[in-house]
Amino acid sequence: MTLGPLRRLGGAMTSFADTIELSAAGDNLWDGIVDQDYRGFGSQFGGWTGAALLKGAMVEPGAKGEPLSLSVLFTEAINEGPYQVATRLLRSGARLQFWRSELAQGGKLCAHAQATFGVRRDTLAFTDAVMPDPPPPEDKDLRTFAPPSHFGAQYHMRWATPGPRDPDLDPTAPASSLVWIRDKRDRPVDVLMLAAMADLAPPRPMWKKPTIMASSTVSMTTHFHATAEDLREVGADWILSEVHCRRCEGGYFDHELKLWSRGGVLLATSEQVAAFRD
């Protein structure tokens, strides 16, 4: 089995990539077992699911380039146990590839994604987005809070802004957050970990009501900006997650997210729509 873009994005597979075990089951078909450490509330953590869909395309022998974007639709709860990922190359050009990836259990489609891969070139480069200036993650005044779930237990999270249920949270303020995130096992950041971290944000309605709410991601698109050199420089260091809600109504909300390195490099951007019950 070739590692394709996985090898080009930071060398050998990391331990996080190993949480998504895929074995060849036929042409463009891969068997896997759901990782218990990334269970959520009645389903699998959406970030892990997106990473599994992306990995299914990345390990294909014909994959080339690096992941540029991943758009995921979550259509059914994922249960414990085995699953299959089916992939299809939609188009391949000199620089770009377009893949479709589907995750199913028992013949039922649970999630599907469109992944775009690209060959990067030396060109003009700039970043207009500006990284916020929060206290460093080592600041002892930062609060700690992670989602009370199996997947939440896999991360250190240190809040530079008030989080849900904090006593000084102002419910009239925007439902925005700045949070330092790091893998608890000190595994180096790669593109699959970025795909998972892009979904690591508590439901925005919790900034308005001080209660635990059930929420599930409906659709999510993530753009990967980090180069292999960027990821090597980050290693297993903290990542700053910047999240802003734009609107919440009718049982749905959206938010936009940016993932920054400590050194101010924009590693990934994402946006999603999620359903909730209050």
Rosetta blueprint (number, residue, H / E / L):
1 M L
2 T L
3 L L
4 G L
5 P H
6 L H
7 R H
8 R H
9 L L
10 G L
11 G L
12 A L
13 M L
14 T L
15 S H
16 F H
17 A H
18 D H
19 T L
20 I L
21 E L
22 L L
23 S E
24 A E
25 A E
26 G E
27 D L
28 N L
29 L E
30 W E
31 D E
32 G E
33 I E
34 V L
35 D L
36 Q H
37 D H
38 Y H
39 R E
40 G L
41 F L
42 G L
43 S L
44 Q E
45 F L
46 G H
47 G H
48 W H
49 T H
50 G H
51 A H
52 A H
53 L H
54 L H
55 K H
56 G H
57 A H
58 M H
59 V L
60 E L
61 P L
62 G L
63 A L
64 K L
65 G L
66 E E
67 P E
68 L E
69 S E
70 L E
71 S E
72 V E
73 L E
74 F E
75 T L
76 E L
77 A L
78 I L
79 N L
80 E L
81 G L
82 P E
83 Y E
84 Q E
85 V E
86 A E
87 T E
88 R E
89 L E
90 L E
91 R E
92 S E
93 G L
94 A L
95 R L
96 L E
97 Q E
98 F E
99 W E
100 R E
101 S E
102 E E
103 L E
104 A E
105 Q E
106 G L
107 G L
108 K E
109 L E
110 C E
111 A E
112 H E
113 A E
114 Q E
115 A E
116 T E
117 F E
118 G E
119 V L
120 R L
121 R L
122 D L
123 T L
124 L L
125 A L
126 F L
127 T L
128 D L
129 A L
130 V L
131 M L
132 P L
133 D L
134 P L
135 P L
136 P L
137 P L
138 E L
139 D L
140 K L
141 D L
142 L L
143 R E
144 T E
145 F L
146 A L
147 P L
148 P L
149 S L
150 H L
151 F L
152 G H
153 A H
154 Q H
155 Y E
156 H E
157 M E
158 R E
159 W E
160 A L
161 T L
162 P L
163 G L
164 P L
165 R L
166 D L
167 P L
168 D L
169 L L
170 D L
171 P L
172 T L
173 A L
174 P L
175 A L
176 S E
177 S E
178 L E
179 V E
180 W E
181 I E
182 R E
183 D E
184 K L
185 R L
186 D L
187 R L
188 P L
189 V L
190 D L
191 V H
192 L H
193 M H
194 L H
195 A H
196 A H
197 M H
198 A L
199 D L
200 L L
201 A L
202 P L
203 P L
204 R H
205 P H
206 M H
207 W H
208 K L
209 K L
210 P L
211 T L
212 I L
213 M L
214 A E
215 S E
216 S E
217 T E
218 V E
219 S E
220 M E
221 T E
222 T E
223 H E
224 F E
225 H L
226 A L
227 T L
228 A H
229 E H
230 D H
231 L H
232 R H
233 E H
234 V H
235 G L
236 A L
237 D L
238 W L
239 I E
240 L E
241 S E
242 E E
243 V E
244 H E
245 C E
246 R E
247 R E
248 C E
249 E E
250 G L
251 G L
252 Y E
253 F E
254 D E
255 H E
256 E E
257 L E
258 K E
259 L E
260 W E
261 S E
262 R L
263 G L
264 G L
265 V L
266 L E
267 L E
268 A E
269 T E
270 S E
271 E E
272 Q E
273 V E
274 A E
275 A E
276 F E
277 R E
278 D L
